Amino acid sequence: MKRVLAALLLFAGPVNAQVSSTAAPVANSSGSVTNQAVQVTPSATFNSVINGVSCQGATLTINPFLSSTTGWSDPYERYYNEPVYDTIDLVGGGFDPEGNPIPDGRPDNPGSVLFHKPVRTGQKTNFSINGGITAQISIPLDRSHIRTCRRAAEKQVELMEASLADKRLNYEIARLRNCADLMKEGVIFHPSSPYSSICADVVLVNPPGVLPPHTHSIPTSSTTAETSDAAKPTQQQPSSPASP
């Protein structure tokens, strides 16, 4: 504890400062600086969402910008009148041996304004236009997660394509069945109807194993009758017994 108090007293003791009487000139300058900045904030805007699966890859953001600034002084004065005082010193210091007045180093008419001189103020309106392009590249660090997300997105696309194909198959089969039933009933679209193309590619054929209704003509002629008579068997006469 004593050491701590001694250290505090050491730092809190009086300090002897050396004072220099050398005069140092000081130069002051004034000016104005305008700082402009363009901020690019990274965000997850560029996401690919497929059926609930959201994936984000490397993105490149390019932002062109154009900015302008205007500065002026108010009130605006291009010139101001600066008074020119009378600094003539001819008398006040007595007279020389010849009787002429001698100046005493002070103006004879202090504060007397001879005339006003116009002085340009230099005020002006400052206008500037700044343009440029900012670019930012965002690369996700977890590459394995991005690959897994992309595989999941590809599977979702395959599932949607399979679902679409299934719905397309159901639609085509229903169209085929309805068109065939209407054709069997003798009902079809008129060729000039805008809906005739619905059943344009449907062909009604005979199902396998079913004999369609049909007719055959049986020819009749004399040649056919003679052929049928010749095909009949002839009757043989009984032969007489042989003599001994």
Salt bridges, closest charged atoms under 4 A:
ASP104 OD2 - ARG106 NH2 3.63
GLU158 OE1 - LYS155 NZ 3.95
GLU172 OE2 - ARG168 NH2 2.91
GLU172 OE1 - ARG175 NH2 2.77
ASP201 OD1 - ARG175 NH1 2.83
